[in-house]
Amino acid sequence: MLCCGACPKEKQPAVRAFLKNDALLPVTLSYSIFKYEALMTDPENFAWVMDDIADIWGNMLFKGATTFWETAVGQSDFSNAGSLCHGWSAVPLHLYHKYGTP
């Protein structure tokens, strides 16, 4: 709704707050690009988005990842069936390129 301009202006701050707090339903990493793009419809969310990316994907790196994982949990997710390499690992790169780095 935010990305396509269908959300009434007066509702936009509340929708962004829900997204930032995962108050509706937590967004998986595979759909995080849409969450971040929706939040970036207000440039004041730039720091929050970049910090969230650093927390999630940076944590993988600090845990020794050489590729980005299917979920932030890693291989122990899904009863030890979590994949350790996925296409949405490009989410940080896309956003850093599009919006700049902190």
C-alpha distances in whole Angstrom, upper triangle without the diagonal:
4,6,6,6,5,5,9,11,13,10,9,12,12,9,11,14,13,12,15,17,16,16,14,15,17,15,18,19,18,15,15,14,10,11,13,11,8,11,13,11,13,17,18,17,19,22,20,18,22,23,21,22,26,26,25,26,29,30,30,33,35,35,37,34,35,32,28,28,26,25,26,29,30,33,34,31,31,34,35,33,31,30,31,30,26,24,22,24,23,20,22,24,21,19,23,24,20,20,24,26,26
4,6,5,6,5,9,9,12,10,7,10,11,8,8,12,12,11,13,16,16,16,15,16,17,15,18,19,18,15,14,13,10,10,11,9,5,8,9,7,10,13,15,13,15,18,17,15,19,21,19,20,23,24,23,24,27,28,29,31,33,34,35,33,34,31,27,27,26,25,25,28,30,33,34,31,31,35,36,34,31,31,31,29,26,24,21,23,22,19,20,22,19,17,20,21,18,17,21,23,23
4,6,8,9,12,12,15,13,11,13,15,12,11,15,15,13,15,18,17,18,17,18,18,16,18,18,17,13,13,11,8,9,10,7,5,9,9,7,10,13,15,14,15,19,17,15,18,21,19,19,23,24,23,23,26,28,28,30,32,33,34,32,32,29,26,26,24,24,25,28,29,32,33,30,31,35,35,33,30,29,29,28,24,22,19,21,20,16,18,20,16,15,18,18,15,15,19,21,22
4,6,8,11,12,15,14,12,15,16,14,14,18,17,16,18,21,20,21,19,20,21,18,20,21,19,16,16,14,11,13,14,10,9,12,12,10,13,16,19,18,19,22,21,19,22,24,23,23,26,27,26,27,30,31,32,33,36,37,38,35,35,32,29,29,27,27,28,31,32,35,36,33,33,37,38,35,33,32,32,30,27,24,21,24,22,19,21,23,19,18,21,21,18,18,22,24,26
4,6,8,9,12,11,10,13,15,12,13,17,17,16,19,21,21,21,20,21,22,20,23,23,22,19,19,17,14,14,15,12,10,12,13,9,12,15,17,17,19,22,21,20,23,25,24,24,28,29,28,29,31,33,34,35,37,39,40,37,38,34,31,32,30,29,30,33,35,38,39,35,36,40,40,38,35,35,35,33,30,27,24,27,25,22,24,25,21,20,23,23,19,19,23,25,26
4,6,9,12,10,10,14,14,12,14,17,16,16,19,21,20,20,18,20,21,20,23,24,23,19,19,18,15,15,17,14,12,14,15,12,15,18,20,19,21,24,23,22,25,27,25,26,29,30,29,30,33,34,35,37,39,40,41,39,39,36,33,32,30,30,31,34,35,38,39,35,35,39,40,38,35,35,36,34,31,28,26,28,27,24,26,27,24,22,26,26,23,23,26,28,29
4,6,8,7,6,10,10,9,11,14,13,14,16,18,18,17,16,18,20,19,22,23,23,19,19,18,15,14,16,14,11,13,14,11,13,17,18,17,20,23,21,20,24,25,24,25,28,28,28,29,32,33,34,36,38,39,40,38,39,36,32,32,30,29,30,32,34,37,38,34,35,38,39,38,35,35,36,34,31,29,26,29,27,24,25,27,24,22,26,26,23,22,26,28,28
4,6,5,6,10,11,10,12,15,15,16,18,20,20,19,18,21,23,22,25,27,26,23,22,22,18,17,19,17,14,15,16,13,14,17,18,18,21,24,22,22,26,27,26,27,30,31,30,32,34,36,37,39,40,41,43,41,42,39,36,35,33,32,33,36,38,41,41,38,38,42,43,41,38,39,39,38,35,33,30,32,31,27,28,30,27,25,28,29,25,24,28,30,30
4,5,5,8,10,10,11,14,15,16,18,20,20,20,19,22,23,23,26,27,27,23,22,22,19,18,18,16,13,14,15,11,11,15,15,16,19,22,21,21,24,25,25,26,29,30,30,31,33,35,36,38,39,41,43,41,42,39,36,36,34,33,33,36,38,41,41,38,39,43,43,42,39,39,39,38,35,33,30,32,30,27,28,29,27,24,27,27,24,23,26,28,27
4,6,7,8,10,11,13,14,16,17,19,20,19,19,22,23,23,27,28,29,25,24,24,21,19,20,19,15,15,17,14,13,17,16,17,20,22,21,22,25,26,25,27,30,30,30,32,34,35,37,39,40,41,43,42,43,40,37,37,35,33,33,36,38,42,42,39,39,43,44,43,40,40,41,40,37,35,32,33,32,29,29,31,29,26,29,30,27,25,28,29,29
4,6,6,6,9,10,11,13,15,16,17,15,15,18,20,20,23,25,26,22,21,21,18,16,17,17,13,13,15,13,13,17,16,16,19,21,19,20,23,24,23,25,28,28,28,30,32,33,34,36,38,39,41,39,40,38,34,34,32,30,30,33,35,38,38,35,36,39,40,39,37,37,37,37,34,32,29,31,30,26,27,30,27,25,27,29,26,24,27,28,28
4,5,5,6,9,10,11,12,14,15,15,14,17,18,18,21,22,23,19,18,18,15,13,14,13,10,10,12,9,9,13,13,12,16,18,16,16,20,21,20,22,25,25,25,27,29,30,31,33,35,36,38,36,37,35,31,31,29,28,28,31,33,36,36,33,34,38,39,38,34,35,35,34,31,29,26,28,27,23,24,26,24,21,24,25,22,20,24,25,24
4,6,5,6,9,10,11,12,14,13,14,17,18,18,22,23,24,20,18,19,16,14,14,14,11,9,12,10,9,12,11,11,14,16,14,15,19,19,18,21,23,23,24,26,27,28,30,32,33,34,37,35,37,34,31,31,30,28,27,30,32,36,36,33,34,37,38,38,34,35,35,34,32,30,27,28,27,23,24,26,24,21,23,25,22,20,23,24,23
4,5,5,6,9,10,11,12,11,11,15,16,17,20,22,23,20,18,19,17,14,15,16,12,11,14,13,12,15,14,13,17,18,16,16,20,20,19,21,24,23,23,26,28,28,30,32,33,34,37,35,37,35,31,30,29,27,26,29,31,34,34,31,32,35,37,36,33,34,34,34,31,30,27,28,28,24,25,28,26,23,25,27,25,23,26,26,25
4,5,5,6,9,10,10,10,9,12,14,14,17,19,20,16,15,16,13,11,12,13,9,9,12,11,11,15,14,13,16,18,15,15,19,19,17,19,23,22,22,24,26,27,28,31,32,32,35,33,35,32,28,28,26,24,24,26,29,32,32,29,30,33,34,33,30,31,31,31,28,27,24,25,25,21,22,25,23,20,23,25,23,21,24,25,24
4,5,5,6,9,10,10,11,13,13,13,16,17,19,15,13,14,12,9,10,11,8,6,9,9,9,12,11,9,12,14,11,11,15,16,14,16,19,19,19,21,23,24,26,28,29,30,32,30,32,30,26,26,24,22,22,25,27,31,31,28,29,32,33,32,29,30,30,29,26,25,22,23,23,19,19,22,20,17,20,22,20,18,21,21,20
4,5,5,6,8,8,10,13,13,14,17,18,20,17,15,16,15,11,12,14,11,9,12,13,11,14,12,10,14,14,11,12,16,16,14,17,19,18,19,22,23,23,25,28,28,29,32,31,33,30,27,26,25,23,22,24,27,30,30,27,29,32,33,32,29,30,30,30,28,27,23,25,25,21,21,24,23,20,22,25,22,20,23,22,21
4,6,5,6,5,6,9,10,11,15,17,18,15,14,16,14,10,12,14,11,10,14,14,14,17,16,13,16,17,14,14,17,17,15,17,20,19,18,21,23,23,25,28,28,29,32,30,32,30,26,25,23,21,20,22,25,28,28,25,26,29,30,30,27,28,29,29,26,26,22,24,24,21,21,24,23,21,23,26,24,22,25,24,23
4,5,5,7,7,9,8,8,12,13,15,12,10,12,10,7,9,11,9,8,11,12,13,15,14,11,14,15,11,11,15,15,12,14,17,16,15,18,20,21,22,25,26,26,29,27,29,26,22,22,20,18,17,20,23,26,26,23,24,27,28,28,25,25,25,25,23,22,19,20,20,17,17,21,19,17,20,22,20,19,21,21,21
4,6,8,10,11,10,10,13,14,16,14,11,13,12,8,9,12,10,8,11,13,12,14,13,9,12,12,8,9,12,12,9,12,15,14,14,17,18,18,20,23,23,24,27,25,28,25,22,21,20,18,17,19,22,26,25,23,25,28,28,28,25,25,25,25,23,23,19,20,20,17,17,20,19,16,19,21,20,18,20,19,18
4,5,8,9,8,10,13,15,18,15,13,16,15,11,12,15,14,12,15,17,16,18,16,13,15,15,11,12,15,14,11,14,16,15,14,18,19,19,21,24,24,24,27,26,29,27,23,22,21,18,17,19,22,25,24,22,24,26,27,27,24,26,26,26,25,25,21,22,23,19,19,23,22,20,22,25,24,22,24,23,21
4,6,6,5,7,10,13,15,13,11,14,13,10,12,15,13,12,16,17,17,19,18,15,17,17,13,13,16,15,12,15,17,15,14,17,20,19,20,23,24,24,27,25,28,25,21,20,18,15,15,17,20,23,22,19,21,24,25,24,22,23,24,24,22,22,19,20,21,18,19,22,22,20,22,25,24,22,24,24,23
4,6,7,10,13,16,18,16,15,17,16,12,15,17,15,14,18,19,19,21,20,17,20,20,16,16,20,19,16,18,21,19,18,21,23,22,24,27,27,27,30,29,31,29,25,24,22,19,18,20,23,26,25,22,23,26,27,27,25,26,27,28,26,26,22,24,25,22,22,26,25,23,25,28,27,25,27,27,26
4,7,9,12,15,17,14,14,17,14,12,15,17,14,15,18,19,19,22,21,18,21,22,18,18,21,21,17,19,22,21,19,22,25,24,25,28,29,29,31,29,32,29,25,23,21,19,19,21,23,26,25,22,22,25,27,26,24,26,27,27,25,25,22,24,25,21,23,26,25,23,26,28,27,26,28,28,28
4,6,9,13,14,12,12,15,14,11,15,17,15,15,19,20,21,23,23,20,22,22,19,18,21,20,17,18,21,19,17,20,23,22,22,26,27,26,29,27,29,26,22,20,18,15,16,17,20,22,22,18,18,22,23,23,20,22,23,24,22,22,19,21,22,20,21,25,24,22,25,28,26,26,28,28,27
4,6,10,11,10,10,13,12,10,13,16,14,14,18,19,20,22,22,18,20,20,16,15,18,17,13,15,18,16,14,16,19,18,19,22,23,22,25,23,25,23,19,17,15,12,12,14,17,19,19,16,16,20,21,20,18,19,20,21,19,19,16,18,20,17,18,22,21,20,22,25,24,24,25,25,25
4,7,8,6,6,10,9,7,10,13,12,13,16,17,19,20,21,17,18,19,16,13,16,16,12,13,16,15,12,15,18,17,17,21,22,22,24,21,23,20,17,15,13,11,12,14,16,19,19,16,16,20,21,20,17,17,18,18,16,16,13,15,16,13,15,19,18,17,20,22,21,21,23,22,23
4,5,5,6,10,10,10,12,14,15,15,18,20,21,23,23,19,20,20,17,15,17,17,13,13,16,15,11,13,16,16,15,18,20,19,21,18,20,17,13,11,9,7,9,11,13,15,16,13,14,17,18,16,13,14,15,15,12,13,10,12,14,12,14,17,17,17,19,21,21,21,23,23,23
4,5,5,8,10,10,11,13,15,15,17,19,21,21,22,18,18,19,16,13,14,15,11,10,13,13,9,10,13,13,12,15,18,17,18,16,17,14,10,9,7,6,8,11,12,14,16,13,15,18,18,16,13,12,12,12,10,10,7,8,11,9,11,14,14,14,16,18,18,19,20,20,21
4,6,7,9,10,12,13,15,16,17,20,22,23,24,20,20,21,19,16,17,18,15,13,16,16,13,13,16,17,15,18,21,20,21,17,18,15,11,10,8,8,11,14,14,16,18,15,15,19,19,16,13,12,13,12,9,8,6,9,10,9,12,14,13,14,17,18,18,19,21,21,23
4,5,6,7,9,10,11,13,15,16,19,20,21,18,18,19,17,14,16,17,14,13,17,17,14,14,18,18,18,20,23,22,24,20,21,18,15,14,11,11,13,16,17,19,20,17,18,22,22,20,17,16,17,15,12,11,8,11,12,9,12,15,13,13,17,18,17,18,20,21,22
4,5,5,6,8,10,11,12,14,16,17,18,15,15,16,13,10,12,14,10,9,13,13,11,12,15,16,16,18,20,21,22,19,20,17,14,13,12,11,12,15,16,19,21,18,19,23,22,21,17,17,17,16,13,12,8,10,11,8,10,13,12,11,14,16,15,15,18,17,18
4,5,5,6,8,10,10,13,15,16,17,14,14,15,14,10,12,14,12,10,14,15,13,13,16,18,17,19,22,23,23,20,21,18,15,15,14,14,15,18,19,22,23,21,22,26,25,23,20,19,18,17,14,12,8,10,9,6,9,11,9,8,12,13,12,13,15,16,17
4,5,5,6,9,10,11,14,15,17,14,14,17,15,12,14,16,14,13,17,18,16,16,19,21,21,23,25,26,27,24,25,21,18,18,16,16,17,20,21,24,26,23,23,27,27,25,22,21,21,20,16,15,11,14,13,10,12,14,12,11,15,16,14,14,17,18,20
4,6,5,6,9,10,12,14,15,11,12,14,12,9,12,14,11,11,15,15,14,15,18,19,20,22,24,25,26,24,25,22,18,18,17,15,16,19,21,24,25,22,23,27,27,25,22,22,22,21,18,17,13,15,15,11,12,15,13,12,15,17,15,15,17,18,18
4,5,5,6,9,10,11,12,9,9,11,9,6,9,11,9,9,13,14,13,14,16,18,19,20,22,24,25,23,24,21,18,18,17,16,16,20,21,24,26,23,25,28,28,27,23,23,22,21,18,16,13,14,13,9,10,13,11,8,11,13,12,11,14,14,15
4,5,5,7,9,10,13,10,10,13,12,9,12,14,13,12,16,17,16,17,19,21,22,23,26,27,28,25,26,23,20,21,20,19,19,23,24,27,29,26,27,31,31,29,26,25,24,23,19,17,14,16,14,10,12,13,11,8,12,13,10,10,14,15,16
4,5,5,8,10,12,10,11,14,12,10,14,16,14,14,18,19,18,19,22,23,24,26,28,29,30,28,29,26,23,23,21,21,21,24,26,29,30,27,28,32,32,30,27,27,26,25,22,20,17,19,17,14,15,17,14,12,15,17,14,13,17,18,18
4,5,6,8,9,6,8,11,9,7,11,13,12,13,16,17,16,18,20,22,23,24,26,27,29,27,28,26,22,23,22,21,20,24,25,29,30,27,29,32,32,31,28,27,27,26,23,21,18,19,18,14,14,17,15,12,14,16,14,12,15,16,16
4,5,5,8,6,6,10,10,8,10,13,13,13,16,17,18,18,20,22,24,25,26,28,30,27,28,26,23,24,23,22,22,25,27,30,32,29,31,34,34,33,29,28,28,26,23,21,18,19,17,14,13,15,13,10,12,14,11,9,12,14,14
4,6,9,8,9,13,13,11,14,17,16,17,20,21,21,22,24,26,27,28,30,32,33,31,32,29,26,27,26,25,25,28,30,33,34,32,33,37,37,35,32,31,31,29,26,24,21,22,20,17,17,18,16,13,15,16,13,11,15,17,17
4,5,6,8,11,11,11,13,16,16,17,19,21,21,23,24,26,28,29,30,32,34,32,33,30,27,28,28,26,26,29,31,35,35,33,35,38,38,37,33,33,32,31,28,26,23,24,22,19,18,20,18,14,16,18,14,12,15,16,16
4,5,5,9,10,10,12,14,15,16,18,19,21,21,22,25,26,27,28,31,32,30,31,29,26,28,28,27,26,29,31,34,36,33,35,39,38,37,34,33,32,30,28,26,23,23,21,18,17,18,16,13,14,15,13,10,12,13,13
4,6,7,8,10,11,13,14,16,17,18,20,21,22,24,26,27,28,30,32,31,32,30,27,28,28,27,25,29,31,34,35,33,35,39,38,38,34,34,32,31,29,28,24,24,23,19,18,20,19,15,16,18,15,12,14,14,13
4,6,5,6,9,10,11,12,14,15,17,18,19,21,23,24,25,27,29,27,29,27,24,25,25,23,22,25,27,31,31,29,32,35,34,34,30,30,29,28,26,24,21,21,20,16,15,17,16,13,14,16,14,11,13,13,12
4,6,5,6,9,10,11,12,14,16,16,17,19,21,22,23,25,27,26,26,25,22,24,24,23,21,25,26,30,31,29,32,35,34,33,30,29,27,26,24,23,20,19,18,15,13,15,14,10,10,13,11,8,9,9,8
4,5,5,6,8,10,10,12,14,15,15,17,20,20,21,23,25,24,25,24,22,23,24,22,20,24,25,29,30,29,31,34,33,33,29,29,27,26,25,24,21,20,19,16,13,15,16,12,12,15,14,11,11,9,7
4,6,5,6,9,10,10,12,14,14,16,19,20,20,22,24,23,25,24,21,21,22,20,18,21,23,27,28,26,28,31,31,31,27,27,25,25,24,23,19,19,18,15,13,16,16,13,13,16,16,13,13,12,10
4,5,5,6,9,10,11,12,13,15,17,18,19,21,23,21,23,21,18,19,19,18,16,20,21,25,26,24,27,30,29,28,25,24,23,22,20,19,16,15,15,11,10,13,13,9,10,13,13,10,12,11,10
4,5,5,6,9,10,10,11,13,15,16,17,19,21,19,21,19,17,18,19,18,16,20,21,25,26,25,27,30,29,29,25,24,22,21,20,19,16,15,14,11,8,11,12,8,8,12,12,10,9,8,7
4,5,5,6,9,10,10,12,14,15,15,18,20,19,21,20,17,18,19,17,15,18,20,24,24,23,26,29,28,28,24,24,22,22,21,21,17,16,16,13,11,14,15,12,12,15,16,13,13,10,9
4,5,5,6,8,9,10,13,14,15,17,19,18,20,18,15,16,16,14,12,15,17,21,22,20,23,26,25,25,21,21,20,20,19,18,15,14,15,12,10,13,14,12,12,16,16,14,15,13,12
4,5,5,6,7,9,11,12,13,15,17,15,17,15,12,13,14,13,11,15,16,19,21,20,22,25,24,23,20,19,17,17,16,15,12,11,11,9,6,10,11,9,10,13,14,13,13,11,11
4,6,6,5,7,10,10,11,13,15,14,16,15,13,14,16,15,12,15,16,20,21,20,24,26,24,24,21,20,18,18,17,18,15,12,13,11,8,11,14,12,11,15,16,14,14,11,10
4,6,5,6,9,10,10,12,14,14,16,16,13,14,15,13,10,13,14,18,19,18,21,24,22,23,19,19,17,18,18,19,16,14,15,13,11,14,16,15,14,18,19,18,17,14,13
4,6,5,7,9,10,11,13,12,14,13,10,10,12,9,6,10,11,15,16,15,18,20,19,19,16,16,14,15,14,15,12,11,13,11,10,13,15,14,14,18,19,18,18,16,15
4,5,5,7,9,10,11,9,11,10,7,9,11,10,7,11,11,15,16,16,19,21,19,19,15,15,12,12,12,13,11,8,10,9,8,11,13,13,13,16,17,17,17,14,15
4,5,5,6,9,10,9,11,11,10,11,14,13,10,13,13,16,18,18,21,23,21,21,18,17,14,15,16,17,14,11,13,13,10,12,15,15,14,17,19,18,17,14,14
4,5,5,6,9,9,12,12,10,11,13,11,8,10,11,14,15,15,19,20,19,19,16,16,14,15,16,18,16,13,15,15,13,16,18,18,17,20,22,21,21,18,17
4,5,5,7,5,9,8,7,8,11,10,7,8,8,11,13,13,17,19,16,17,13,13,10,11,13,15,14,11,14,14,13,15,18,18,17,20,22,22,21,19,19
4,5,5,5,7,8,8,10,14,13,11,12,11,14,16,17,20,22,19,19,16,15,12,13,14,16,15,12,14,15,13,14,18,18,17,19,22,22,20,18,18
4,5,7,10,12,11,13,16,15,12,13,12,15,16,18,21,22,20,21,18,17,14,16,18,20,18,15,18,18,16,17,21,21,19,22,25,24,23,19,19
4,6,9,11,11,11,14,13,11,10,10,12,13,15,18,19,16,17,15,15,12,14,17,19,18,15,18,19,17,19,22,22,22,25,27,27,25,22,22
4,6,9,10,11,15,15,13,13,11,12,14,16,20,20,17,18,15,15,11,13,16,18,18,15,18,19,17,19,22,23,22,24,27,27,25,23,23
4,5,7,8,12,12,11,11,9,11,13,15,18,19,16,16,13,12,8,9,12,15,15,11,14,16,15,16,19,20,20,22,24,25,24,21,22
4,7,9,13,14,14,15,12,13,16,17,20,21,18,17,15,12,9,9,12,14,14,11,13,16,15,15,18,20,19,21,24,25,23,21,23
4,6,10,12,12,13,10,12,15,16,18,20,17,16,13,10,6,5,8,10,11,8,10,13,13,13,16,18,18,19,21,23,22,20,22
4,7,8,9,11,9,11,14,14,16,18,16,15,11,9,6,5,6,8,8,5,9,10,10,12,14,15,16,18,20,21,21,19,20
4,5,6,8,6,8,11,10,12,15,13,11,8,6,4,5,6,9,9,7,11,12,13,15,16,18,19,21,22,23,23,22,23
4,7,8,7,8,11,9,10,13,12,10,6,5,6,6,6,9,8,8,12,12,14,16,17,18,20,22,23,24,25,23,25
4,5,6,8,10,7,10,13,12,11,7,8,8,10,9,12,10,10,13,13,14,17,18,18,20,22,23,24,24,23,24
4,6,9,10,9,12,14,13,13,10,10,10,12,12,14,12,11,14,13,14,17,18,18,19,22,23,23,23,21,22
4,7,7,6,9,11,10,11,8,10,10,13,13,16,15,14,17,17,17,20,22,22,23,26,27,27,27,25,25
4,6,6,9,11,8,9,6,7,6,9,11,15,14,13,16,17,17,20,21,22,23,25,27,27,27,25,26
4,5,8,8,5,6,4,6,6,10,12,16,16,15,19,19,20,22,24,25,26,28,30,31,31,29,29
4,7,6,4,6,6,9,10,14,15,19,19,18,22,22,23,25,27,27,28,31,32,33,33,31,31
4,6,5,6,5,8,10,13,14,18,17,17,20,20,21,24,25,26,27,30,31,31,32,30,30
4,5,5,6,9,12,15,15,18,18,19,22,22,24,26,27,28,30,32,32,33,34,33,33
4,6,8,11,14,17,18,21,21,21,25,25,27,29,30,31,33,35,36,36,37,35,36
4,6,9,11,14,16,20,20,20,23,24,25,27,29,30,31,33,34,35,35,34,34
4,6,9,12,13,17,18,18,21,22,24,26,27,28,30,32,33,34,34,33,34
4,7,9,11,14,14,14,18,18,20,22,23,24,26,28,29,30,31,29,30
4,6,7,11,12,12,15,17,18,20,21,23,24,26,27,28,29,27,29
4,7,10,11,10,14,15,16,17,19,21,22,23,25,27,27,25,26
4,7,9,8,11,13,14,15,17,19,20,21,23,24,25,23,25
4,6,6,9,10,13,14,14,17,18,19,20,22,23,22,24
4,5,6,8,11,11,12,14,16,16,18,20,21,21,23
4,5,5,9,10,10,12,14,15,16,17,19,18,20
4,5,7,8,10,11,13,14,15,17,17,17,19
4,6,5,6,9,10,11,12,14,15,14,17
4,6,5,6,9,10,11,12,13,13,15
4,5,5,6,8,10,10,11,10,12
4,6,5,6,8,10,10,10,13
4,6,5,6,9,10,11,14
4,5,5,6,7,8,11
4,6,5,5,5,8
4,6,5,8,11
4,6,9,12
4,7,9
4,7
4
